[in-house]
Amino acid sequence: MSVIDAVSATAAGLVVAINGSETELSWRWVRDHGEDQESFDPTTKQRRVYAINPESPQPAMRAELSVIDGTPIVCIIWPESPEQTWISQSTITDLLDPRPPSARTCWHRPQETAVTKGNVSDVLTNDAALSAWVGDIADFGFGVLGGFQGGHNEVTALARRIGYPQSTIFGTTWDLASDIDAHDDTAYTQTFLAPHTDGTYAHEAPGLQMFCCTERSGTGGESVIVDGFAIAETLRTEHAEDFEVLTSVSVPGHYIEPGVELRTSRPAIRLDDHGNIVQISMNNYDRSPMHLPSGDMDAFYRAYGQLHEFANDRSRWMSIRLEPGDVLINDNWRVLHGREAYTGGRRFVGCYLNHSDLESRMRTLGV
């Protein structure tokens, strides 16, 4: 964690020195980011003042490093003394010298993962077990548990350890089996499903999907997962032009059944402002008609074809045969999932969860 070396006040703003580098923060910015009790409610963590005014505030008289209730702060003294504004040093350092994104292990082969199978009852009652489960999801994009017993209520209880079930057209919690005809979707069949992500037709694509196996008979039906982030990083280094296309061209998706027509579009690889991969959206089943100028369309087909080829390279797949009592949870923004064709019975209860809640739980657990 970076440390502020020194601060000073100039006519233009607050000058902050970190690791030998100086940054000037305007006085309007300082007023806007105050964390003193006049500026900020420590209980609600919300602002108390509106500082984005047309006129810039008067320059401060001085700035100094200090400590309040054990928290290192930057204290700003204004001309209308004794009014003071203070900002925690961590707020400034996190913005000016941000920590790198949380480490994650991009795996190109299943043997590169180190996921430990946990136990449902432990996750429900023990924060250390919860942290290990969420840690696997954060690091590898998926987690595995055993010992599931029950149905929808138990699914909800397990989901509540991370956030809460996300309501979709499939319900808040759902059943998945080939004898269910409530939805017109390939998932409710016994056929092979190629790796894909869910919700490419929804603005709020599910962040997590949790499958709890309750019945199993017959042959086949292994769950298949592949690391979409690893594929995207391979494209970035080995097929830079294709990577550029997949991060810039929005791909439309749809879900249509009687009374429902969901549509949206986004790039197959979504980046944040710093170029980090945030989300993979790939589902050839739900991909909608699209058109680009002929040369751009050819470039898209080449790039999407390369992504599809990597995703369907079986050497990249992790194959998991889920038995009754087993739980598989995937980061749907990262891991593509599929299924081998099967005979007999294969039944799950499960739910989706929001990615925002996953990120929140990762922060509160420190994973």
C-alpha positions as CSV (number, residue, x, y, z in Angstrom):
1,M,0.0,0.0,0.0
2,S,1.4,3.4,-1.0
3,V,2.1,6.1,1.6
4,I,1.8,9.9,1.1
5,D,5.2,11.5,1.6
6,A,4.1,15.1,1.8
7,V,1.3,17.5,1.0
8,S,1.2,21.3,0.4
9,A,-1.3,23.9,-0.6
10,T,-1.0,26.1,-3.7
11,A,-3.3,28.6,-5.3
12,A,-4.5,25.9,-7.7
13,G,-5.0,23.0,-5.3
14,L,-3.6,20.3,-3.0
15,V,-0.3,18.9,-4.0
16,V,0.3,15.3,-3.0
17,A,3.6,13.5,-3.2
18,I,3.6,9.7,-3.4
19,N,6.8,7.7,-4.1
20,G,8.5,10.8,-5.4
21,S,5.8,11.7,-7.8
22,E,3.6,14.8,-7.3
23,T,-0.1,15.2,-8.2
24,E,-2.2,18.4,-7.9
25,L,-5.8,18.0,-6.8
26,S,-8.1,21.0,-7.4
27,W,-9.7,22.7,-4.4
28,R,-13.1,21.8,-5.9
29,W,-12.0,18.2,-5.8
30,V,-10.9,18.5,-2.2
31,R,-14.3,20.0,-1.2
32,D,-16.1,17.2,-3.1
33,H,-14.1,14.4,-1.4
34,G,-14.1,15.6,2.2
35,E,-14.6,12.9,4.9
36,D,-15.0,15.2,7.9
37,Q,-18.4,15.1,9.6
38,E,-19.5,18.3,7.9
39,S,-18.8,16.8,4.5
40,F,-19.6,13.1,4.9
41,D,-21.9,10.9,7.0
42,P,-19.7,8.2,8.6
43,T,-22.8,5.9,9.2
44,T,-24.4,6.0,5.8
45,K,-21.1,6.5,3.9
46,Q,-22.8,9.2,1.9
47,R,-21.9,12.8,1.1
48,R,-23.5,15.7,3.1
49,V,-22.4,18.5,0.8
50,Y,-22.7,19.4,-2.8
51,A,-19.4,20.8,-3.9
52,I,-19.7,20.8,-7.7
53,N,-20.4,24.6,-8.1
54,P,-19.6,26.9,-11.0
55,E,-17.2,28.9,-8.9
56,S,-14.0,27.4,-7.6
57,P,-13.7,27.6,-3.8
58,Q,-11.0,29.8,-2.3
59,P,-7.6,28.2,-1.9
60,A,-6.8,26.6,1.4
61,M,-4.4,28.3,3.8
62,R,-2.4,25.1,4.3
63,A,-2.5,21.3,4.2
64,E,-0.8,18.9,6.6
65,L,-0.6,15.2,7.3
66,S,-2.3,14.1,10.5
67,V,-4.1,11.3,12.3
68,I,-7.6,11.2,13.6
69,D,-9.0,8.2,15.6
70,G,-6.1,6.2,14.4
71,T,-6.7,7.0,10.7
72,P,-4.0,8.8,8.8
73,I,-5.5,11.8,7.1
74,V,-4.8,14.9,5.0
75,C,-6.1,18.0,6.9
76,I,-6.9,21.1,4.9
77,I,-7.3,24.4,6.7
78,W,-9.4,27.1,4.9
79,P,-9.2,30.9,5.2
80,E,-12.6,30.8,7.0
81,S,-10.8,29.1,9.9
82,P,-11.6,27.2,12.1
83,E,-13.4,25.3,9.3
84,Q,-11.3,22.3,8.2
85,T,-11.7,19.5,5.7
86,W,-10.0,16.2,6.0
87,I,-9.6,13.2,3.7
88,S,-8.3,9.8,4.6
89,Q,-4.9,9.2,3.1
90,S,-6.1,5.8,1.8
91,T,-8.8,7.5,-0.2
92,I,-6.1,9.6,-2.0
93,T,-3.6,6.8,-2.4
94,D,-6.2,4.3,-3.7
95,L,-7.1,6.9,-6.4
96,L,-3.6,8.1,-7.3
97,D,-1.7,4.9,-7.0
98,P,-4.3,2.2,-7.2
99,R,-3.6,-1.4,-6.3
100,P,-3.5,-3.9,-9.2
101,P,-6.7,-6.0,-9.7
102,S,-7.1,-9.0,-7.5
103,A,-4.9,-11.9,-8.6
104,R,-6.7,-14.6,-10.6
105,T,-5.4,-17.7,-12.2
106,C,-6.2,-18.0,-15.8
107,W,-6.2,-21.7,-16.6
108,H,-5.6,-23.1,-20.1
109,R,-5.8,-26.7,-19.0
110,P,-7.9,-28.3,-16.2
111,Q,-4.7,-29.5,-14.4
112,E,-3.8,-25.8,-13.9
113,T,-6.7,-25.4,-11.4
114,A,-6.5,-26.0,-7.7
115,V,-10.1,-25.9,-6.6
116,T,-10.9,-27.8,-3.4
117,K,-14.3,-29.4,-3.0
118,G,-16.0,-27.9,0.1
119,N,-19.1,-28.9,2.0
120,V,-22.5,-27.1,1.9
121,S,-23.1,-27.3,5.6
122,D,-19.7,-25.8,6.3
123,V,-20.3,-22.9,3.9
124,L,-23.7,-22.2,5.5
125,T,-22.3,-22.0,9.0
126,N,-18.6,-21.2,8.8
127,D,-17.1,-18.0,7.4
128,A,-13.7,-19.7,6.7
129,A,-15.4,-22.3,4.5
130,L,-17.3,-19.5,2.8
131,S,-14.1,-17.6,2.2
132,A,-12.5,-20.7,0.7
133,W,-15.5,-21.2,-1.6
134,V,-15.7,-17.6,-2.8
135,G,-11.9,-17.5,-3.1
136,D,-12.0,-20.4,-5.6
137,I,-14.6,-18.5,-7.6
138,A,-12.5,-15.4,-7.5
139,D,-9.3,-17.2,-8.5
140,F,-10.5,-19.8,-10.9
141,G,-14.0,-18.7,-11.9
142,F,-15.8,-21.7,-10.3
143,G,-16.3,-23.6,-7.1
144,V,-17.5,-27.1,-6.1
145,L,-19.3,-28.3,-3.0
146,G,-20.7,-31.6,-1.8
147,G,-23.4,-32.4,0.7
148,F,-26.4,-30.6,-0.8
149,Q,-29.7,-31.8,0.4
150,G,-33.1,-30.3,-0.2
151,G,-34.6,-28.1,-2.9
152,H,-35.4,-24.4,-3.6
153,N,-35.2,-23.2,0.0
154,E,-31.8,-24.7,0.4
155,V,-30.6,-23.2,-2.9
156,T,-31.8,-19.8,-1.6
157,A,-30.0,-20.3,1.7
158,L,-26.7,-21.1,-0.1
159,A,-27.1,-18.2,-2.5
160,R,-27.7,-15.9,0.5
161,R,-24.1,-16.6,1.7
162,I,-22.9,-14.6,-1.3
163,G,-25.9,-12.3,-2.1
164,Y,-29.3,-13.3,-3.2
165,P,-30.9,-15.2,-6.1
166,Q,-31.4,-13.1,-9.2
167,S,-34.9,-13.2,-10.6
168,T,-35.1,-13.9,-14.3
169,I,-37.7,-15.3,-16.8
170,F,-36.7,-18.7,-15.3
171,G,-37.8,-17.6,-11.8
172,T,-35.9,-16.8,-8.7
173,T,-34.8,-20.4,-8.3
174,W,-35.3,-23.0,-11.0
175,D,-35.4,-26.7,-11.9
176,L,-33.4,-28.0,-14.8
177,A,-34.2,-31.4,-16.5
178,S,-35.0,-32.7,-19.9
179,D,-38.7,-33.4,-18.9
180,I,-39.4,-29.8,-18.1
181,D,-41.2,-28.0,-20.9
182,A,-41.9,-24.6,-19.3
183,H,-39.2,-22.8,-21.5
184,D,-38.1,-23.1,-25.1
185,D,-34.4,-23.5,-24.5
186,T,-31.8,-26.1,-25.6
187,A,-30.8,-26.5,-21.9
188,Y,-34.0,-28.4,-21.3
189,T,-32.9,-31.3,-23.7
190,Q,-30.5,-34.2,-23.5
191,T,-28.4,-33.0,-26.4
192,F,-24.8,-31.7,-26.3
193,L,-24.4,-28.1,-25.3
194,A,-21.2,-26.3,-26.6
195,P,-19.5,-24.0,-24.1
196,H,-21.3,-20.6,-23.8
197,T,-22.3,-17.9,-21.3
198,D,-25.9,-17.3,-20.2
199,G,-27.9,-14.1,-20.6
200,T,-26.3,-12.6,-23.7
201,Y,-29.8,-11.3,-24.4
202,A,-30.1,-9.5,-21.0
203,H,-28.7,-6.1,-20.0
204,E,-28.1,-7.6,-16.5
205,A,-26.5,-10.9,-17.5
206,P,-26.3,-13.3,-14.6
207,G,-23.1,-13.0,-12.7
208,L,-23.1,-16.5,-11.1
209,Q,-25.0,-19.6,-11.9
210,M,-25.4,-22.4,-9.3
211,F,-26.3,-26.0,-10.2
212,C,-27.3,-28.3,-7.4
213,C,-27.6,-31.9,-8.6
214,T,-30.5,-33.8,-7.1
215,E,-30.9,-36.8,-9.5
216,R,-28.5,-38.7,-11.8
217,S,-28.9,-41.8,-13.9
218,G,-27.9,-43.1,-17.3
219,T,-24.7,-42.2,-19.2
220,G,-23.0,-39.0,-20.2
221,G,-24.1,-35.5,-19.1
222,E,-20.8,-34.4,-17.7
223,S,-20.7,-30.6,-17.0
224,V,-18.1,-28.8,-19.1
225,I,-16.4,-25.5,-18.2
226,V,-13.7,-23.5,-19.9
227,D,-11.9,-20.3,-18.7
228,G,-13.0,-17.5,-21.0
229,F,-10.5,-15.1,-19.5
230,A,-7.7,-17.4,-20.4
231,I,-9.0,-17.7,-24.0
232,A,-9.3,-13.9,-24.2
233,E,-5.7,-13.3,-22.9
234,T,-4.5,-15.8,-25.5
235,L,-6.3,-13.9,-28.2
236,R,-4.8,-10.6,-26.9
237,T,-1.2,-12.0,-27.2
238,E,-1.5,-14.3,-30.2
239,H,-4.3,-12.7,-32.3
240,A,-4.3,-9.0,-31.5
241,E,-6.5,-8.0,-34.4
242,D,-9.1,-10.5,-33.5
243,F,-9.0,-9.3,-29.9
244,E,-9.5,-5.7,-31.0
245,V,-12.6,-6.8,-33.1
246,L,-14.1,-8.8,-30.2
247,T,-13.6,-5.9,-27.8
248,S,-15.1,-3.3,-30.1
249,V,-18.0,-4.9,-32.0
250,S,-21.2,-5.4,-30.2
251,V,-22.8,-8.8,-30.7
252,P,-26.6,-9.0,-30.4
253,G,-28.4,-11.7,-28.5
254,H,-32.0,-12.7,-28.1
255,Y,-34.3,-15.0,-26.1
256,I,-37.7,-15.5,-27.6
257,E,-40.7,-17.6,-26.4
258,P,-44.4,-16.9,-26.1
259,G,-44.8,-13.6,-24.3
260,V,-41.1,-13.0,-24.0
261,E,-38.7,-11.2,-26.4
262,L,-35.4,-10.2,-24.7
263,R,-32.7,-8.5,-26.7
264,T,-29.5,-6.6,-26.1
265,S,-25.9,-6.5,-27.5
266,R,-22.4,-6.1,-26.1
267,P,-18.9,-7.0,-27.2
268,A,-17.9,-10.7,-26.8
269,I,-15.0,-9.4,-24.7
270,R,-15.7,-6.4,-22.4
271,L,-12.9,-4.4,-21.0
272,D,-12.7,-1.9,-18.2
273,D,-11.1,1.6,-18.6
274,H,-7.7,0.1,-17.8
275,G,-7.9,-2.7,-20.4
276,N,-8.6,-5.4,-17.9
277,I,-11.0,-8.1,-19.0
278,V,-14.3,-7.7,-17.2
279,Q,-16.8,-10.0,-19.0
280,I,-17.0,-12.7,-21.7
281,S,-20.3,-12.9,-23.6
282,M,-20.4,-15.8,-26.0
283,N,-23.5,-17.8,-26.9
284,N,-23.8,-19.0,-30.5
285,Y,-27.3,-20.4,-29.7
286,D,-28.7,-17.1,-28.8
287,R,-26.8,-14.9,-31.3
288,S,-29.1,-12.6,-33.3
289,P,-28.8,-11.5,-36.9
290,M,-26.3,-8.7,-37.4
291,H,-24.8,-6.7,-40.2
292,L,-21.5,-4.8,-40.6
293,P,-19.9,-3.4,-43.8
294,S,-18.5,-6.3,-45.8
295,G,-14.9,-6.0,-44.7
296,D,-15.8,-5.5,-41.1
297,M,-18.2,-8.5,-41.2
298,D,-15.4,-10.7,-42.5
299,A,-13.1,-9.5,-39.7
300,F,-15.9,-10.3,-37.2
301,Y,-16.4,-13.8,-38.5
302,R,-12.7,-14.5,-38.4
303,A,-12.4,-13.2,-34.8
304,Y,-15.5,-14.8,-33.5
305,G,-14.5,-18.0,-35.2
306,Q,-11.2,-18.0,-33.5
307,L,-12.9,-17.4,-30.1
308,H,-15.3,-20.3,-30.9
309,E,-12.4,-22.5,-31.9
310,F,-10.5,-21.9,-28.6
311,A,-13.7,-22.4,-26.6
312,N,-14.4,-25.7,-28.2
313,D,-10.8,-27.1,-27.9
314,R,-11.5,-30.0,-25.6
315,S,-8.0,-29.9,-24.2
316,R,-9.1,-26.6,-22.5
317,W,-12.2,-28.2,-20.9
318,M,-12.7,-29.2,-17.4
319,S,-15.2,-32.1,-17.3
320,I,-17.1,-32.7,-14.1
321,R,-19.6,-35.4,-13.5
322,L,-22.0,-34.0,-10.9
323,E,-23.6,-36.6,-8.7
324,P,-26.6,-36.1,-6.3
325,G,-25.5,-33.7,-3.6
326,D,-22.9,-31.9,-5.7
327,V,-22.9,-28.2,-6.4
328,L,-21.2,-26.4,-9.2
329,I,-21.1,-22.6,-9.2
330,N,-19.7,-20.7,-12.2
331,D,-18.7,-17.0,-12.7
332,N,-20.9,-16.5,-15.8
333,W,-18.9,-13.4,-16.7
334,R,-15.8,-15.4,-17.0
335,V,-16.4,-19.2,-17.4
336,L,-18.1,-20.7,-20.4
337,H,-20.2,-23.8,-19.5
338,G,-21.6,-26.7,-21.5
339,R,-22.8,-30.2,-21.2
340,E,-22.1,-33.6,-22.9
341,A,-25.2,-35.4,-24.3
342,Y,-26.7,-37.9,-22.0
343,T,-29.2,-40.6,-21.5
344,G,-31.4,-41.3,-18.5
345,G,-32.2,-38.7,-15.9
346,R,-30.2,-35.6,-14.8
347,R,-32.0,-33.1,-12.6
348,F,-30.8,-29.9,-10.9
349,V,-32.2,-27.1,-8.8
350,G,-30.3,-23.8,-9.0
351,C,-30.3,-20.1,-9.4
352,Y,-28.5,-17.1,-10.8
353,L,-26.8,-14.4,-8.7
354,N,-25.8,-10.9,-9.6
355,H,-22.1,-10.2,-10.3
356,S,-22.3,-7.0,-8.2
357,D,-23.1,-9.2,-5.1
358,L,-20.2,-11.6,-5.9
359,E,-17.8,-8.6,-6.1
360,S,-19.2,-7.2,-2.8
361,R,-18.7,-10.5,-1.0
362,M,-15.2,-10.8,-2.4
363,R,-14.4,-7.3,-1.0
364,T,-15.9,-8.0,2.4
365,L,-14.1,-11.4,2.7
366,G,-10.8,-9.9,1.4
367,V,-10.4,-12.5,-1.4
